[in-house]
């Protein structure tokens, strides 16, 4: 990655320029049997479409607060980077009533209705599928995002020294997220081509770092696993072998 990268969105742009075809996020849900692998280019395309939806249709502005009520999932990773690209503050597990807009999975829709701003719902179905019946009062992400543009340009440059991520009572700027991610990557021995398997939730820095930011900062990739407790020791060992895992965060 480039030493001049100062936001997570910068890290993604550098990864795209360096090797767009390599894997970036491989996602497993061991409750459903789902497996999705996204290259840098595919992931960046999802981020661009989501950022266009966020900035355009949802009229989000830099500094707006987005309550992110989603589990560890590849689409959550997309939203984290889309927030970084637009200057919107991502608040994983944030209070919808205090947020400018909310993004919710199917299990938190009732809580998400406390948000008075724009509400987006994700079905979290395999292949990014839509809701069979759209939740009332919500934009269905899977319906709206495909038609968005494949390239994204923010209306104004994102300030790397502005707050980008809020969690656990901690507020981090984009530059601080990158700095912490690089430090974590060094501590875990991650480098270009590393494959980190993470079974940690996205409810704190450790899970966000292992499940996205540190591998991205290192030029590596993440094998992001949801409901990993259903796999068993033998299944985990096989996955580590099959996915050529070089580091683990459980």
ABEGO torsion letter per residue (X at the ends): XBAABABAAAAAAAAAAABAABBABBBBBAAAGBBBBBBAAAAAAAAAAAAAAAABAAGBBBGBBBBBBBBBBAAAAAAAAAAAAAGBBBBBGBBAAABABBBBBAAAAAAAAABABBBBBBAGBBGGBBBABBBBGBBBAAAAAAABBABBBBABBBBAABBABBBGGBBBBAAAAAAAAAAAAAAAGBBBGBBBBBABBAABAAAAAAAAAAAAAAGBBBBBBBGAAAAEAAAAAAAAAAAGBABBBX
